[in-house]
Amino acid sequence: MNGTMEGTIAPDAAHAIDAEAALPSLAEALRVWLKIGLLSFGGPAGQIALLHREVVDDRRWIGDRRFLHALNFCTLLPGPEAQQLATYLGWLMHGVRGGLAAGILFVLPGAVVMLALSLLYATLGDAPLVAALFFGLKCAVLVIVVEALLRIGRRALKGRAAWTLAVAAFIALFFLNLPFPLVVLTAGIIGYLAPTAFTPGSHGAAKNDAPALIDAVLAADPDRPARLAASARRAGYIGLTLWLAPVALLLATAGGTYADIAWFFSKMAVVTVGGAYAVLAYVAQDAVEAYGWLSAHEMLAGLGLAETTPGPLILVLQFVGFLVGFRAPEAVSGIPGGIVASVLVLWVTFAPCFVFVFLGAPLIERLQDNRALAAALAAITAAVVGVVANLAVWFGLRVLFREMQTMQAGPLAMDLPVLTALDPVALTLAALAALCLFYLKLGVVKTLGLAAVAGFLVRLALG
């Protein structure tokens, strides 16, 4: 009798249960998310490729089309798209607990390593031998930023409108010193209002669209995302409260360095659409020049360290936070201050990522065919090319020249190098890094390692 009732009353439910049972257990998924967190070197492109290989190619948990659809959604969000993609995929398979597990494990290994490296830099960075290693890293990072510029440009600049917007963004930042968030917001509005002018870029073609496990589950149980939506929204609102409450408390009671950290990096978390290199442009503009928390050379050293660790490249912000806390004028400073500031930066940087995914994921199907939103994303991505170009020039001038001068003509202002202050050693190390990365195809980690060793040997030889 039970079999008859199942066959006549709830066949779809039975199919949904059978399909659900085919999904990996949460314990199995945890092992995969931890593996990805430990191996996610190479910046956003490498991390997305690793995610694709693990969950699409090797395990067939997710199909190509759904993977790319989720990636496009995450690219719309501020923050690191690879970490948000992992969170989204974890949520799709195991609900909120799966999303939390995937997102946290994507960040945690790299955060532990970055904390140790930040401590090493803050305590021994001025030692001649350690400084020599970091000098080579900084020269290689310049080349890595240029490589990122070329990669993003190939993907994003589709048509005359995109090229025009990229050039305009560069001019607005480099010559007019306009705020980064204003440039990105304007680009998004232009794309939204002129959807036919911008063609969305792609992160890769869908090569294998055979049915995957989650696709089978959703085909048998199309209402599954709707059922997961309630808990996702609840988690999103809880996360929003947990994110903003410490910030509000610090601003209202403490003030000083740690309140500035909470406020600045919270702002960063909601305006930095366009990936890690866009984030760096914003931080370089404000943390280095406006707040004076660290120098451009220290920012480059932090980026070099972030490139050598697993996890999102945005972990460079943890390095910035550690230095700020380490040097804080408050009673809590030194190593304890660095640790406190480092954890605070991690919290206000990544808590919003979970909030955005959990609040936005239930609406993803509505975004799938929205042409205006797709064009807005394409326009923002085009503007990010100009943002990264500005970052490359900003870093390049400060790596290759020992002295800068500011030139102003009406509304135009720019930092230009003193040509006689060219550093031939830095130029040579940057050329070596370019040879390793572009011609020998050694990859980011090996290129950074060789540049660090070369910098060490050169400084040792020169005394």
C-alpha positions in Angstrom: 0.0 0.0 0.0 2.8 2.4 0.8 4.4 1.7 -2.6 1.0 2.5 -4.3 0.8 5.8 -2.4 4.3 6.7 -3.3 3.7 5.8 -6.9 0.4 7.7 -7.2 0.7 10.6 -4.7 4.3 11.7 -4.6 6.4 10.3 -7.5 8.3 13.6 -7.8 9.2 13.5 -4.2 10.5 9.9 -4.5 12.7 11.0 -7.5 13.9 14.0 -5.6 15.0 11.7 -2.7 16.7 9.3 -5.0 18.6 12.1 -6.7 19.5 13.8 -3.4 21.0 10.5 -2.2 23.4 10.6 -5.2 25.0 13.8 -4.0 28.2 13.6 -2.0 27.9 13.7 1.8 28.9 16.8 3.6 31.9 15.0 5.0 33.1 14.1 1.5 32.5 17.7 0.3 34.5 19.0 3.3 37.5 17.0 2.2 37.3 18.5 -1.3 36.8 22.1 -0.1 39.8 21.7 2.2 41.9 20.3 -0.7 40.9 23.3 -2.8 41.7 25.7 0.0 45.2 24.2 0.3 45.9 24.2 -3.4 44.3 27.4 -4.6 47.4 29.2 -5.8 47.6 31.4 -8.8 45.1 34.2 -8.2 41.4 34.2 -9.3 41.9 32.6 -12.7 43.9 29.7 -11.3 41.5 29.3 -8.4 38.4 29.2 -10.7 40.2 26.7 -12.9 40.9 24.5 -9.9 37.3 24.7 -8.7 36.2 23.7 -12.2 38.6 20.8 -12.4 37.6 19.4 -9.0 33.8 19.8 -9.1 33.0 19.7 -12.8 35.7 17.7 -14.6 36.8 15.2 -12.0 33.7 14.6 -9.9 30.8 15.8 -12.0 29.1 17.4 -9.0 28.2 20.5 -11.1 27.6 20.8 -14.8 29.5 23.4 -17.0 26.5 25.5 -17.7 25.5 25.8 -14.0 29.1 26.4 -13.0 29.5 29.3 -15.5 26.0 30.7 -14.5 27.1 30.7 -10.9 30.4 32.3 -11.8 28.7 35.1 -13.7 26.5 35.8 -10.7 29.5 35.9 -8.3 31.3 38.2 -10.7 28.5 40.7 -10.2 29.3 40.8 -6.4 31.9 42.9 -4.7 34.8 40.8 -3.3 36.8 37.7 -4.4 34.7 35.9 -7.0 36.5 32.5 -6.6 35.7 32.4 -2.8 32.1 33.4 -3.4 31.8 30.8 -6.2 32.9 28.1 -3.7 30.4 29.4 -1.2 27.6 29.4 -3.8 28.4 25.8 -5.0 28.6 24.6 -1.4 25.2 26.2 -0.7 23.6 24.6 -3.8 24.7 21.2 -2.7 24.3 21.3 1.1 22.5 24.5 2.0 23.8 27.1 4.4 26.2 24.7 6.2 27.7 23.6 2.9 28.2 27.2 1.8 29.8 28.2 5.1 32.1 25.2 4.9 33.2 25.8 1.3 33.8 29.5 1.8 35.6 29.2 5.1 37.9 26.4 4.0 38.7 28.3 0.8 40.1 31.1 3.0 41.4 29.5 6.2 44.7 27.8 5.0 45.9 30.9 3.2 44.9 33.2 6.2 47.0 31.1 8.6 50.0 31.2 6.2 49.6 35.0 5.6 49.4 35.7 9.3 52.8 33.9 9.8 54.3 35.8 6.8 53.0 39.1 8.1 54.6 38.4 11.5 57.9 37.6 9.8 57.8 40.7 7.7 56.8 43.0 10.6 59.6 41.7 12.9 62.4 40.9 10.4 61.5 42.9 7.3 64.2 45.5 7.9 66.9 42.9 8.3 69.2 43.2 5.2 68.9 39.5 4.1 65.1 39.4 4.6 64.7 42.8 2.9 66.7 41.5 -0.1 64.2 38.6 -0.5 61.3 41.0 -0.4 63.0 43.3 -2.9 63.0 40.6 -5.5 59.4 39.8 -4.8 58.3 43.4 -5.3 59.9 43.5 -8.8 58.2 40.2 -9.8 54.8 41.5 -8.6 55.0 44.4 -11.0 55.2 41.8 -13.9 52.4 39.8 -12.4 50.1 42.8 -12.3 51.0 43.5 -16.0 50.1 39.9 -16.8 46.8 40.2 -15.0 46.1 43.4 -17.0 46.7 41.5 -20.3 44.6 38.6 -19.2 41.6 40.7 -18.1 41.9 42.9 -21.1 41.6 39.9 -23.5 38.5 38.8 -21.8 36.8 42.1 -21.2 37.5 44.4 -24.1 35.0 43.3 -26.7 34.2 46.2 -29.0 34.9 49.9 -29.2 32.6 50.9 -26.3 34.5 48.6 -23.9 37.9 50.0 -25.0 36.6 53.5 -24.7 35.4 52.9 -21.2 38.7 51.2 -20.1 40.7 54.3 -21.4 38.3 56.6 -19.7 38.6 54.8 -16.4 42.4 55.0 -16.6 42.3 58.7 -17.3 39.8 59.3 -14.4 42.1 57.5 -11.9 45.6 58.3 -13.1 45.2 61.9 -14.3 42.1 63.2 -12.4 42.5 61.2 -9.2 38.7 60.4 -9.1 37.6 57.9 -6.4 37.7 54.3 -7.5 34.1 53.5 -6.4 32.8 56.4 -8.4 34.5 55.1 -11.6 33.1 51.6 -11.2 29.6 52.8 -10.4 29.6 55.1 -13.4 30.7 52.2 -15.6 27.9 50.0 -14.3 25.3 52.7 -15.0 26.6 53.3 -18.5 26.4 49.5 -19.2 22.9 49.2 -17.8 21.6 52.1 -19.8 23.3 51.0 -23.0 23.0 47.2 -23.0 23.6 46.8 -26.7 27.0 48.5 -26.6 28.6 45.9 -24.3 29.2 42.2 -24.8 29.7 40.2 -21.6 33.1 38.5 -21.5 33.5 34.8 -20.8 35.5 32.8 -18.3 35.7 29.8 -20.6 33.5 27.7 -22.8 31.2 25.0 -21.6 33.1 21.9 -22.9 31.3 19.2 -21.0 27.6 19.5 -20.5 26.7 15.9 -19.7 24.2 15.6 -16.7 26.0 16.3 -13.4 24.8 15.2 -9.9 23.3 18.6 -8.9 21.7 19.0 -12.3 20.0 15.6 -11.8 18.8 16.7 -8.4 17.4 20.0 -9.7 15.8 18.3 -12.6 14.0 15.9 -10.3 13.3 18.5 -7.7 13.1 22.0 -9.3 11.7 23.5 -6.1 14.9 22.7 -4.2 16.5 26.2 -4.5 13.2 27.8 -3.3 13.2 25.5 -0.2 16.8 26.5 0.5 16.0 30.2 0.1 14.5 30.7 3.5 17.5 29.4 5.4 19.8 31.3 3.1 18.1 34.6 3.7 18.0 34.0 7.4 21.8 33.2 7.3 22.3 36.3 5.2 20.6 38.6 7.7 22.4 37.0 10.6 25.7 37.5 8.8 24.8 41.1 8.1 24.2 41.7 11.8 27.4 39.9 12.8 29.4 41.9 10.3 28.1 45.4 11.1 27.7 45.1 14.8 31.4 45.1 15.7 32.0 47.9 13.2 29.3 50.1 14.8 30.6 49.3 18.3 34.1 50.3 17.4 33.0 53.5 15.7 30.7 54.4 18.6 33.0 53.6 21.5 36.7 53.1 20.7 37.6 55.3 17.8 41.3 55.3 16.7 43.2 52.9 14.6 41.0 49.8 15.0 37.8 51.8 14.2 39.5 53.2 11.1 40.4 49.6 10.1 36.9 48.4 10.6 35.3 51.3 8.7 37.8 51.4 5.8 37.8 47.7 5.0 34.0 47.4 5.4 33.7 50.2 2.8 36.1 48.3 0.6 34.0 45.1 0.9 30.9 46.7 -0.6 32.4 48.8 -3.5 35.2 46.6 -4.9 33.4 45.0 -7.9 35.9 43.6 -10.3 38.1 41.1 -8.4 41.2 41.2 -6.4 43.2 43.6 -8.6 40.4 46.2 -8.4 40.5 45.9 -4.6 44.3 46.6 -4.7 43.7 49.7 -6.7 41.3 51.0 -4.0 43.6 50.1 -1.1 46.7 51.5 -2.8 44.8 54.8 -3.3 43.6 55.2 0.2 45.6 53.0 2.6 48.9 54.2 1.2 48.2 57.8 0.2 45.2 58.9 2.3 45.8 57.1 5.6 49.5 56.7 5.3 49.3 53.2 6.9 52.1 51.7 4.8 54.3 52.6 1.8 53.9 51.5 -1.8 56.9 49.2 -1.4 55.3 47.5 1.6 52.1 47.1 -0.4 54.0 45.4 -3.2 55.7 43.1 -0.6 52.3 42.2 0.8 51.0 41.4 -2.7 54.0 39.3 -3.4 53.4 37.3 -0.2 49.7 36.9 -1.1 50.7 35.5 -4.5 52.7 32.8 -2.9 50.0 31.6 -0.5 46.9 29.6 -1.2 43.5 31.3 -1.0 42.2 34.6 -2.4 44.7 37.2 -3.5 42.6 39.6 -1.4 44.4 38.2 1.6 47.0 40.9 1.0 44.5 43.0 3.0 45.3 40.9 6.0 48.9 41.8 5.6 48.0 45.5 5.5 45.9 45.1 8.6 48.6 43.4 10.5 51.1 46.2 9.8 48.6 48.8 10.8 47.9 47.0 14.1 51.6 46.3 14.7 52.4 50.0 14.4 49.2 51.3 16.2 49.7 54.1 18.7 47.1 52.4 21.0 48.0 50.3 24.0 47.3 47.2 21.9 50.1 47.2 19.3 53.1 45.1 18.4 52.4 41.5 17.7 49.1 41.4 19.7 47.9 44.5 17.9 48.9 43.0 14.5 47.0 39.8 15.3 43.9 41.7 16.4 43.9 43.9 13.4 44.6 41.0 11.1 41.5 39.1 12.4 39.4 42.3 12.2 40.4 42.7 8.6 39.5 39.1 7.8 36.1 39.5 9.4 35.0 42.7 7.7 36.4 41.5 4.4 34.9 38.0 4.2 31.7 38.2 6.3 30.1 40.4 3.6 31.0 37.7 1.0 28.8 35.2 2.7 26.1 37.8 3.2 26.0 38.7 -0.5 25.9 35.0 -1.6 23.2 33.9 0.9 21.0 36.9 0.2 21.6 36.9 -3.6 21.7 33.2 -4.5 17.9 32.6 -4.3 17.5 35.3 -6.9 20.1 33.9 -9.3 17.6 32.5 -11.8 16.0 35.9 -12.2 19.4 37.3 -13.2 20.2 34.6 -15.7 18.7 36.2 -18.8 18.7 39.9 -17.7 20.5 41.6 -20.6 20.8 45.0 -18.9 22.5 43.5 -15.8 24.8 41.4 -18.1 25.8 44.6 -19.9 26.4 46.4 -16.6 28.7 43.7 -15.6 30.5 43.8 -19.0 30.9 47.6 -18.6 32.3 47.3 -15.1 34.7 44.6 -16.2 35.9 46.9 -19.0 36.4 49.7 -16.5 38.4 47.3 -14.3 40.9 47.0 -17.2 41.6 50.7 -16.8 41.7 50.3 -13.0 44.3 47.5 -13.3 46.3 49.6 -15.8 46.4 52.4 -13.3 47.5 50.0 -10.6 50.3 48.7 -12.9 51.6 52.2 -13.7 51.3 53.2 -10.0 53.3 50.2 -8.9 55.7 50.3 -11.8 56.8 53.9 -11.2 57.5 53.2 -7.5 59.3 49.9 -8.1 61.6 51.1 -10.9 62.3 54.7 -9.7 63.7 55.7 -6.4 62.2 59.2 -6.6 58.9 60.7 -7.8 57.6 64.2 -8.4 54.0 65.4 -8.7 53.0 67.5 -11.7 49.8 69.5 -11.9 48.1 71.4 -14.7 44.6 72.6 -13.8 42.4 69.6 -12.9 45.1 67.2 -14.1 47.6 65.8 -11.6 50.0 63.0 -11.9 53.1 61.4 -10.3 56.0 61.3 -12.7 59.4 59.7 -12.1 62.7 61.5 -11.8 64.4 59.9 -14.7 67.8 60.0 -13.2 66.5 58.0 -10.2 65.9 54.8 -12.3 67.0 51.7 -10.3 68.9 49.4 -12.7 68.7 46.5 -10.3 65.0 46.7 -10.0 64.7 47.0 -13.8 66.9 43.9 -14.2 64.9 41.8 -11.8 61.6 42.9 -13.4 63.0 41.9 -16.8 64.0 38.5 -15.3 60.5 38.0 -13.9 59.0 38.9 -17.3 61.2 36.3 -19.0 60.2 33.6 -16.5 56.5 34.4 -16.7 55.9 35.3 -20.3 58.6 33.4 -22.2 59.5 30.4 -20.0 55.9 30.0 -18.7 57.1 29.1 -15.3 54.0 30.2 -13.5 53.4 32.7 -10.7 54.9 30.8 -7.7 58.1 29.8 -9.5 58.6 33.3 -10.9 58.2 34.8 -7.5 60.6 32.3 -6.0 63.3 32.9 -8.6 62.9 36.7 -8.3 63.2 36.5 -4.5 66.4 34.4 -4.8 67.8 36.7 -7.5 67.1 39.8 -5.4 68.8 38.1 -2.4 71.9 37.2 -4.4 72.2 40.6 -6.0 71.9 42.5 -2.7 74.4 40.1 -1.2 76.8 40.7 -4.0 76.4 44.4 -3.8 76.8 44.4 0.0 
